[in-house]
Amino acid sequence: MKYFFFLIIFFNIFCSNYIYSFESYVVLKVNNKIITNVDIDNEYRYLIALNTDLQNIDKKKVMNIAKDSIIREKIKEDEILKYFDLSKENKYVNRILANFYKKLGMKNEKEFKSYLSKYNLSFEEVKDKIQIEAAWNDLIYKKYVSKLEINKIKIKNNINELLSKNKKHNVYLISEIMFITESFEEIQKKYKLIEKSILEVGFKNTANLYSVANSSKVGGKVGWINETQLSEIIKKEVSKLKVGEYTKPITIPGGFLIIHLDDKKTQNIYLNFDEEFEKQITYEKNAQLEQYSKIFFKKIKKNSIISEK
């Protein structure tokens, strides 16, 4: 069984049949694929539709997010086509699509289509984008599944410890900002930039602007996470936080992570060992695959030709 590692999947869609009142011109090329101002403006409208909080951010910054989203997608698509035929629907597309609109608070596909139509967005184009993300998941799994290192003994010991103590444990509601840099000097520079942005527009909007994690388009939201699912380093840092605070950058494979504590609670342990074991195995595999995804994308981006007009 394949483990899909994107905690939160977000798809950047633009509508080809939207009517514009301004002239179209080429903004950039990604490996000879043209991206126009119309593409970027449509992407901007879609981002606003999915996250209305982005309206509180300077439009120029959000337009840059839209441009970066299209660049990422084109780079991924070029790499995917070396391995897969995108004309064949990925078997996970409908499942991912359902998760997608449910996260937006919609009950079914019909509601989602209606919502998209308000922004003159095409359901089929959304589905095409999901196809790309699903194929990317398959590609990363295929490339890196053999490199995953899961310490099953450690996971079993952690679960047994929880069961033996028979007491309450912490569950955290967290958000994240992941960033990538090339040098120590850049780490400090990027962190200062992020910290300044958090003070000005808040953590959620800063995640929209600067995070490279898949959660970025929903304000960095990860959701409720049991402390048993966190690595020792992250758990140690998160346990120090009060609600509303965030960590200093934490080193992770492929980059750096800043975690914001949105809320926390304690709950009694009602664990089925086998179920909890499988859950933690899946979580760890997903986390590692996500890191490999970031590392691999960074590598292929370096080899891509991005030329701005």
Sequence and secondary structure as in RCSB ss.txt:
>XXXX:A:sequence
MKYFFFLIIFFNIFCSNYIYSFESYVVLKVNNKIITNVDIDNEYRYLIALNTDLQNIDKKKVMNIAKDSIIREKI
KEDEILKYFDLSKENKYVNRILANFYKKLGMKNEKEFKSYLSKYNLSFEEVKDKIQIEAAWNDLIYKKYVSKLEI
NKIKIKNNINELLSKNKKHNVYLISEIMFITESFEEIQKKYKLIEKSILEVGFKNTANLYSVANSSKVGGKVGWI
NETQLSEIIKKEVSKLKVGEYTKPITIPGGFLIIHLDDKKTQNIYLNFDEEFEKQITYEKNAQLEQYSKIFFKKI
KKNSIISEK
>XXXX:A:secstr
      SS       TT   SS   EEEEETTEEEEHHHHHHHHHHHHHH GGGGGS HHHHHHHHHHHHHHHHH
HHHHHTTT  TTS  TTHHHHHHHHHHHTT SSHHHHHHHHHHTT  HHHHHHHHHHHHHHHHHHHHHHGGG   
 HHHHHHHHHHHHHHT  EEEEEEEEEEE  SSHHHHHHHHHHHHHHHHHHHHHHHHHHH  STTGGGTTEEEEE
EGGGS HHHHHHHHT  TT B   EEETTEEEEEEEEEEEEE     HHHHHHHHHHHHHHHHHHHHHHHHHHHH
HHTS EEE 
